[in-house]
């Protein structure tokens, strides 16, 4: 793990998964699902917002709804000091 990646994780970045429902351009009454996953910052989600802006600008399928799930990679309960050390041999 690189130093920059560790800093991002400590800053609150985590795995974000978005389930995107969109209307098919040829058949607007039908919905299609697209799953997007990336490391992103909760609660602003700048990477997801950039992706959705690109989608609206460049793709013909109109967005219907977006469901977002986020899991932080480092939580306070996992970050603690070590009280001792055992040395073998």
Secondary structure, DSSP 8 states (H G I E B T S, - for coil): --HHHHHHHHTTEEEEEEEEEEE-SS-TTSEEEEEEEEEEETTT-HHHHHHHHHHHHH-SS-EEEEEEEEEESS-GGG-----------
